[in-house]
Structures are given as structure tokens and as C-alpha cells.
Amino acid sequence: MTSERAYHHGDLRRALLTAALDVIAQEGPDALSLRDLARRAGVSHAAPAHHFKDRTGLLTAVAAEGYALFADALADAPGLQERGVAYVRFAAQHPAHFQVMFRPELYRPDDPALLAAKARATEELRAAVGELPRTGDDARAAGIAAWSLAHGFATLLLSGNLDGPVDGRDPAELFRSVAGFLFRSPTTPESS
């Protein structure tokens, strides 16, 4: 490897992550190989192992980065409904991260950086659920319901199953509308 190649990348780790995200977004995480990433980056086939050790290490880095970005996106959204909107927007803007984050068989779930980022994202989700009025085990059920709605919508979106309903609309705005059905207070009959 020449110094010109090393200089060209500046940050080989970042270049490999970016190439991996492109492959995952286009072909899915199962298509990822370190040898192919090295070829794409113009480095020796052994170079990626210096940064990630193996394919699982690379996918662990993708998941950790994804959870960190996810936590940032959630932190900027006020309230449970808006965090759901942020959840869907994150999935639409970071489909490769999203695909890896929720497939723990792809990465090392005990990785310290991953655990820290995942804990931060989980805390952001729980904080929004904590704002809901509830009693007993309702908090856990409310969290599962909110997660199911946002994650289900995001998954349907990324798999192309919402192409018809979205039809050129902003998916996050459509989710806001869908979630609004759950957040509306019951209407009371008007007095005559």
C-alpha cells in the first residue's frame, strides 16, 4: 500500500464504514464482506482487519454508530409522539444502520461502545414513555406499544410495504398522522 493511498483515505476506518453502509443499504447486511470493502476502498484485503478484526467487528461498529445517531435523533424530539416521528425519520435516513441495529445475531452484543450507545437510545425512548399517565405495569406495556408502532411502521417503510400509502409523502409526517389516532383524546359529545 502506498502512502498516497493512505493519504487519499485520510480515515480508512471511516471510509470502510461508509462503504459498508452503502453495501448494506443496497444489498443488505448479508452481502457484506471485508474483502469486497477493501477492494472498494482501494486497500489490501488485510487492511480492514486492522480496524475491525472481522466482519462481525465491522457490523458491531455499524450498530454502535447507529445507536449513537439514533439516541441523538430521539433526544432532539419532545414527547412520545415526536420521538416516534424521529424513530421513523431515523430509519428512513439511515436504513443501513437500522437494518443492522435490530439484528443482534450480526454483531457482538457485549461490545462496550455498542452497549453504551444502545443504553443511551433506550433511555431516550423510556424518558418519553415516562411522560404518559399510567399505573402498575402500564409503563412497560406503553413502552412496548409505542416501540411496536414506530418500529413496525419503520420496518414496513424500509421493506417497501408502505410505498402505496406513502406515495411521495414524507414518511415521518405520515407516521405522525397515523400515531395521532392513538394520541387523540376521546371526543365528548357537545352539549345542546
N, C-alpha and C positions, 0 to 999 in steps of 0.2 A: 504494500500500500504506500502510495507516495504521500508526501506532506501536502501536496496540492489537493489530493482527495480529502485528507483530514481537514484542511482549511476550508474546503468547499462546504463541508457539512457544518463546521463550527460546533455543533452539538449533535454528535452521532446518536446519542440516546433519544433526543427529541425527534431526529429525522426518522429513526426506526419506529418510534411510537406513532408518528404521523403516517408513515407508510402502512403500519399495521391497522390503524383506524380506517384508512382508505380501503384496504383489502376487506376488512370486516364489514364495512358499510356496503360494499359492492357484492361480496360473495359469502359473507357470514364468517363467524369465528372458526369454523371447522376447516376453512380453506387456508388458514394462516400457517406459514412455515418460515422458520428463521432463515433458511437458505434462500427462499424467494425474496424475503425482505432485504437480505444482504445484496442480492443481485440488483434490486430496485434502487438501493442506496449507493451502489457502485463500490462496495467494500468486499473484503474477503468473506467467505462463508462462515469463518470463525468469529468475525468481529461482533456480531450481535450477542454472542455468548459472554463477552466481556462485560456487557451491561445488564443482561437478563438471565444468564446461565442457560436457560432453556425456554421452550415455547410457553410452558406454564408460568415461568417468571415474567415473561413479556405480558401475558394475559393478566397476571396479578397486577402489574404496573398499570395496565389499561383500566382495570376495575378500580384500583385505588384512585387514579386520576379522575375517573368517572364519578365516584362517590364524593370526592372533594368538590368537583364542579357542581354536582347535584346539591350538596349542602349549601354552597354559596347561592345557588338559584333559589332554594327554599327559604333561606334566611332573608332574602330581599322581598318576600311576599307576605303581606299581612293577612292573618286569618286563615282558617282551614280551606275555604273555597278557593282563595287565591293561591294557596300552596298547591292545591290540586291542579290549578291552571299552570303554575310553574312546573309541576311534575310533567304534565303533558308537553309543555313547551320545551323542557329539557330533553325529553325523549325525541321530539321532532328535530331539535337542533344537534343532538349528539346520539344519533342512532347506533353507532358502533359501540360507544361506551355502554349505552343502555342494554344492548344485546349481551354484553359480557357480564355486566354487574349482577344480573339476576340469574346467572348460570354458575353457581359455585363449584360445579364439577370441573370448570375450566381453569380455576385459579387456586392459589394457596390461601384458604380461608383464615389461616392463623398468622398471616403476614402482618407485622406491626403497623405499617403505613396504611394498609387496607383496613385493618381493624379501627384505627383512629378515624379515618375518613368515613367509614360506614357508621361508626358511633355518632359522629357529628351530624350526619344526614338523618339518622334515626331520631336523634334528639330534636332536630328541627321539625320533623313530622309529628313527634309526640307533643311538642310545645303547642302546635296548632290544635291538636285534638284536645289538649288540656283546657282549651278555652270553652269547650262545649259544656253545657249544664248536664249533669248525669249523676247517677247513684250506683253504688256497688260495682259490679263488673262491667257496667256500661262503658267505661273508658276504654277498656280493651276491645270490646265489640265495636265501638265507634271508630277506633283506630283501624280495625280490620275492614270495616265498611268503607271508610274513606280511602284506604290504600287499595282495596279491591276496585273501587270505581275509577280512580286515577290510573292505576296500573293496567286494569283491563282496557280502558279507553286507549292508553298509550300503546299497548300491545296490539290491539286491533288496528290502530292507526299505522304502526310500523309494518304490519304484515299485509297492508293493502286492503284490509277488510272494510275500511271506512271511506274508501275512495268515492263511492257514490254519495253518501251523506255529506262528506266534506266538500266535494265538488268545487274546489278553488277557494273555499273559505279558510280562514285561519283556524287550524285545528284547536288551538288553545281557546279561542273565542267560542267555538262550537262546544268545547268541554264546559266552559263557563255557563253556557246556556243549559246544557244537559244537567250539570251539577245544581243549577239554580232550581230545578224541580224539587230537589231534596232540601234545599235551604229556605224555601219559601215557607212563611208561617201560614198556618191554616187560615183561610178567609172566614170571616164571621159574617153571617147574614146582616145586611143593613136593616136598621130599624125603619119601620114605616111611619 
